[in-house]
Structure formats: structure tokens, C-alpha cells
Amino acid sequence: MYTLKKSLGQHFLTDENICRKIVESLPVTEGQQVLEVGPGGGAITKYLLQIPDIHFKAIELDTEKVQYLEKTYPAIQGKLINVSILDAELPFEGSFRLIGNFPYNISTQIMFKVLDWRQQVDVIVGMFQKEVAQRLAAPHGNKDYGILSVLLQAYYKIEYLFEVHENCFNPPPKVKSAVIRLTRLEQPADVASERKFKVLVKTAFGQRRKQLRNPLKPLFTKETLQDPIFSKRAEELTVADFAALSHKMI
């Protein structure tokens, strides 16, 4: 078989109903390019391999799991990329969809990678630690709403699909899990530039309990800072508010 590696945050999904439910949450059409991140022991991989007429690849860092998958699922031969998703090059030309029971210890870093790839990744279905899933999907005004919520929601609609009990895994993790779906917006937020938008959002949430006028002072003129919006706190602003403010930055 294979061994679990705690260093890689490995907890393998063993509930077949949940495996099917995750795969069914990813809409695919004929000829679709699909990338699975972290297939591990192949819990959802075996269902992805059964989907007809798609172009499938999987990224797996753990060489032992790559060997196990190739022996267990002959159909995956030639479709595995043995590298960390964080170091990976684009696996396809053109648009592709991404799915995975993401390693929880790097799941937020994976989402930053998705942002880099967003021109080509139009749908993502992922399982995360519940708190991370809630944070990504949180609306403004919610205590979970933060940097990654805003940066992702500027480009994707995020749906909180369902939760997964810890007993569905081996070994059971000490945290709850949840599955979300991100669908790229046809009209993304109108930001001045990606760099300005990131700086603005990160600076605003760097002191999230303070009125925006304080942390954002270096980014705007004194006149602009008189706008009533700067008396709000970061979590009170919508994604559209942040996008609009990015155009007023120095």
C-alpha cells in the first residue's frame, strides 16, 4: 500500500459518497481539461478517470503516491506530474478546471497560485479545512472576511457547497472540512492594477480593527482620505468598494 506522511498534511478521504459528491460538483463538458491537485491514494482520482472524453492530469508531490497510483490505476499512466503544485508550471495550454482534496497546510498558498493562473482556470472545486473554506466564501461584514476573500472574490463567485465529517478520513483530522466551488466571473472587479489592488487589500486588513483612514494614510492624498468611506473598517467594504478605491490611490 502506501504510508501517510504527516509532513505533507496527508489525511485520505475514505467515504465513497463524499468522493462522488466532490467529483459531481465539478461541471465538465466534452474535451474539458481537468487538473487534480494532490490525488494521494486516489480517492477522487478513480472517479475522475471514469469521466468520458476529458483530458485529465494530476499533480502529486509524494513520489511514493505517484508509484502507488500508477500501479493501482493503469489509466493514469502518463497523466501524473510529480512536483509540488506551488512550483508547478501551467499543466495545459488553454482553459482548464481544477479539483482536489487540497493539503490543508498549503491550501491558502494553492489559492494564491490559482490567482496567478486565473486566466486559464475558470472553475475550481476544492476541499479545505472548514475555517479556510468559510474565510474564502465569507461576504463583507462577516468576521471571516479577509484578504483572500477579497482577492479571490474579485475574480470568482464562491459557493460554500457542503461540509465533510472528520470520520470520512483516514486518519481523521482534528479539524472539520468543507467543499467550495469557485466559478470565474464574466465581469471581474474593475481594479486599477493587480499590484495596487493587492497592496490596498493587504494594508487595509493589516489593521482590520482600525478605521481605514489610519492604515491607508500612505496610499491616498489627504483630500481623498476625507471621504466617509475611510471611517469604515476593512471588513465593512465590499469587493467593489476596494476595486473603486484602487483607482484613487497615489
C-alpha positions as CSV (number, residue, x, y, z in Angstrom):
1,M,0.0,0.0,0.0
2,Y,1.4,3.4,1.0
3,T,2.3,5.3,4.1
4,L,0.8,8.5,5.4
5,K,3.2,11.4,5.6
6,K,2.3,13.9,8.4
7,S,4.8,16.4,7.0
8,L,2.7,16.6,3.8
9,G,-0.6,17.1,5.8
10,Q,-1.9,13.8,4.5
11,H,-5.4,12.6,5.5
12,F,-7.1,10.3,3.0
13,L,-10.7,10.5,2.2
14,T,-12.4,7.1,2.6
15,D,-16.1,7.9,2.2
16,E,-17.1,6.9,-1.3
17,N,-20.3,9.0,-1.3
18,I,-18.3,12.1,-0.4
19,C,-15.8,11.3,-3.1
20,R,-18.5,11.0,-5.7
21,K,-20.2,14.2,-4.5
22,I,-16.9,16.2,-4.8
23,V,-16.4,15.0,-8.4
24,E,-20.1,15.7,-9.3
25,S,-19.6,19.3,-8.1
26,L,-17.2,20.0,-10.9
27,P,-19.1,20.7,-14.2
28,V,-17.3,19.3,-17.2
29,T,-18.1,19.1,-20.9
30,E,-16.6,17.0,-23.7
31,G,-13.0,17.8,-24.3
32,Q,-12.6,19.5,-20.9
33,Q,-9.1,19.8,-19.4
34,V,-9.1,18.9,-15.7
35,L,-6.3,19.0,-13.2
36,E,-6.4,17.2,-9.9
37,V,-4.2,18.6,-7.1
38,G,-2.9,16.1,-4.5
39,P,-4.6,12.8,-5.6
40,G,-2.9,11.0,-2.7
41,G,-4.3,7.4,-2.6
42,G,-6.7,8.1,-5.5
43,A,-10.0,8.6,-3.6
44,I,-11.5,11.0,-6.1
45,T,-9.0,10.2,-8.9
46,K,-10.7,6.9,-9.6
47,Y,-14.0,8.7,-10.3
48,L,-12.3,11.5,-12.4
49,L,-10.7,8.8,-14.5
50,Q,-14.2,7.4,-15.3
51,I,-15.4,10.6,-16.8
52,P,-15.6,10.1,-20.6
53,D,-14.0,12.5,-23.1
54,I,-11.9,14.7,-20.8
55,H,-8.2,15.5,-20.7
56,F,-7.1,14.6,-17.2
57,K,-3.8,15.3,-15.4
58,A,-2.9,15.1,-11.7
59,I,-0.1,16.8,-9.7
60,E,1.3,14.9,-6.7
61,L,4.5,15.8,-4.8
62,D,4.8,12.4,-3.0
63,T,6.8,10.0,-5.3
64,E,5.5,7.0,-3.3
65,K,1.9,8.0,-4.0
66,V,2.8,8.5,-7.7
67,Q,4.1,4.9,-7.9
68,Y,1.0,3.6,-6.0
69,L,-1.4,5.4,-8.3
70,E,0.4,4.2,-11.4
71,K,0.2,0.6,-10.2
72,T,-3.4,0.8,-8.9
73,Y,-5.0,2.8,-11.8
74,P,-3.3,2.0,-15.1
75,A,-5.4,4.6,-16.8
76,I,-3.4,7.3,-15.1
77,Q,-0.1,6.4,-16.7
78,G,1.5,9.4,-18.3
79,K,-1.0,11.8,-16.6
80,L,0.8,12.4,-13.3
81,I,3.1,15.3,-12.7
82,N,5.5,14.6,-9.8
83,V,6.0,18.1,-8.3
84,S,4.6,20.5,-5.7
85,I,1.6,22.4,-7.0
86,L,3.3,25.5,-5.7
87,D,6.3,25.0,-8.0
88,A,4.3,23.7,-11.0
89,E,4.2,25.2,-14.5
90,L,0.9,25.5,-16.2
91,P,-0.1,21.9,-17.0
92,F,-2.3,22.7,-20.0
93,E,-2.5,25.1,-22.9
94,G,-5.8,26.9,-22.8
95,S,-8.6,26.8,-20.2
96,F,-8.7,24.0,-17.6
97,R,-10.6,23.2,-14.4
98,L,-9.0,22.3,-11.1
99,I,-10.2,19.9,-8.4
100,G,-8.7,18.5,-5.2
101,N,-8.7,17.5,-1.6
102,F,-6.1,20.2,-1.1
103,P,-3.3,19.6,1.5
104,Y,-4.6,21.8,4.4
105,N,-1.1,23.0,5.3
106,I,-0.7,24.8,1.9
107,S,-4.3,25.3,0.9
108,T,-4.2,29.1,1.1
109,Q,-1.0,29.1,-0.9
110,I,-2.7,27.0,-3.6
111,M,-5.4,29.7,-3.8
112,F,-2.7,32.4,-4.5
113,K,-1.4,30.0,-7.2
114,V,-4.9,29.9,-8.6
115,L,-5.0,33.7,-8.8
116,D,-1.8,33.6,-10.8
117,W,-3.4,31.1,-13.2
118,R,-6.9,32.7,-13.2
119,Q,-6.8,33.5,-17.0
120,Q,-6.8,29.7,-17.6
121,V,-8.6,28.3,-14.6
122,D,-12.3,29.0,-14.8
123,V,-13.7,26.6,-12.2
124,I,-12.2,25.2,-9.0
125,V,-13.8,22.6,-6.7
126,G,-11.7,22.1,-3.5
127,M,-11.9,20.6,-0.1
128,F,-10.4,22.8,2.6
129,Q,-10.3,23.0,6.4
130,K,-13.7,24.3,7.3
131,E,-12.4,27.6,8.7
132,V,-10.4,28.3,5.5
133,A,-13.5,27.5,3.3
134,Q,-15.6,29.8,5.4
135,R,-13.0,32.5,5.1
136,L,-12.8,32.3,1.3
137,A,-16.6,32.3,0.8
138,A,-17.3,35.0,3.5
139,P,-19.3,38.1,2.4
140,H,-18.3,41.6,3.6
141,G,-19.4,42.4,7.1
142,N,-18.5,38.9,8.3
143,K,-15.7,38.3,10.8
144,D,-14.2,35.7,8.5
145,Y,-14.0,38.1,5.5
146,G,-10.3,38.9,4.9
147,I,-7.5,39.4,2.4
148,L,-8.0,36.2,0.4
149,S,-11.8,36.6,0.5
150,V,-11.5,39.9,-1.3
151,L,-8.7,38.9,-3.7
152,L,-10.5,35.8,-4.9
153,Q,-14.0,37.3,-4.9
154,A,-12.7,40.0,-7.2
155,Y,-12.4,37.3,-9.9
156,Y,-14.6,34.3,-8.8
157,K,-18.0,33.6,-7.5
158,I,-17.5,31.4,-4.4
159,E,-20.1,28.8,-3.3
160,Y,-19.9,27.0,0.1
161,L,-21.2,23.6,-1.0
162,F,-21.1,21.1,1.9
163,E,-19.2,20.0,5.0
164,V,-17.3,16.8,5.4
165,H,-17.2,15.0,8.8
166,E,-13.7,14.0,10.1
167,N,-14.7,10.4,10.2
168,C,-14.8,10.4,6.4
169,F,-11.0,10.4,6.5
170,N,-8.1,8.1,7.5
171,P,-6.7,9.2,9.8
172,P,-9.5,11.5,11.0
173,P,-8.1,15.1,11.0
174,K,-8.5,17.2,14.2
175,V,-10.4,19.8,12.1
176,K,-13.7,20.0,10.2
177,S,-13.6,20.1,6.4
178,A,-15.8,21.8,3.8
179,V,-16.0,21.8,0.0
180,I,-16.4,25.0,-2.0
181,R,-16.7,25.9,-5.7
182,L,-15.2,28.9,-7.4
183,T,-16.5,30.0,-10.8
184,R,-14.7,32.7,-12.7
185,L,-16.8,35.9,-13.1
186,E,-17.6,37.0,-16.6
187,Q,-17.0,40.6,-15.4
188,P,-14.2,40.6,-12.8
189,A,-13.8,43.6,-10.5
190,D,-12.5,46.7,-12.2
191,V,-9.2,47.2,-10.4
192,A,-6.6,49.9,-11.2
193,S,-3.9,47.2,-11.4
194,E,-3.4,43.9,-9.7
195,R,-0.4,45.2,-7.8
196,K,-2.3,48.2,-6.4
197,F,-5.3,46.1,-5.5
198,K,-3.2,43.6,-3.6
199,V,-1.3,46.4,-1.7
200,L,-4.6,48.1,-0.8
201,V,-6.4,45.0,0.5
202,K,-3.4,43.7,2.4
203,T,-2.7,47.1,4.0
204,A,-6.4,47.6,4.9
205,F,-6.7,44.2,6.6
206,G,-3.3,44.6,8.3
207,Q,-5.1,46.6,11.0
208,R,-8.6,45.3,10.5
209,R,-10.0,46.8,13.7
210,K,-9.0,50.3,12.9
211,Q,-10.8,52.8,10.7
212,L,-9.3,52.7,7.2
213,R,-8.0,56.2,7.4
214,N,-5.2,55.1,9.7
215,P,-3.6,52.1,7.9
216,L,-4.3,53.6,4.4
217,K,-2.8,57.0,5.1
218,P,0.3,56.3,3.0
219,L,-1.7,55.2,-0.1
220,F,-4.0,58.2,-0.6
221,T,-3.9,62.0,-0.6
222,K,-5.1,64.0,2.4
223,E,-8.1,65.2,0.3
224,T,-9.1,61.6,-0.7
225,L,-8.9,60.4,2.9
226,Q,-11.7,62.9,3.8
227,D,-14.2,60.6,2.0
228,P,-16.6,59.0,4.6
229,I,-15.6,55.5,3.3
230,F,-12.3,55.8,5.2
231,S,-14.1,55.9,8.5
232,K,-15.2,52.3,8.0
233,R,-13.2,49.2,8.8
234,A,-11.8,46.8,6.2
235,E,-14.4,44.1,6.7
236,E,-17.2,46.6,6.0
237,L,-16.1,47.3,2.4
238,T,-17.4,45.2,-0.5
239,V,-15.1,43.9,-3.2
240,A,-16.4,46.6,-5.5
241,D,-15.5,49.2,-2.8
242,F,-11.9,48.0,-2.7
243,A,-11.8,48.0,-6.5
244,A,-13.1,51.6,-6.8
245,L,-10.6,52.7,-4.1
246,S,-7.7,51.2,-6.1
247,H,-8.3,53.8,-8.8
248,K,-7.9,56.6,-6.3
249,M,-4.5,55.5,-4.9
250,I,-1.4,57.7,-5.2
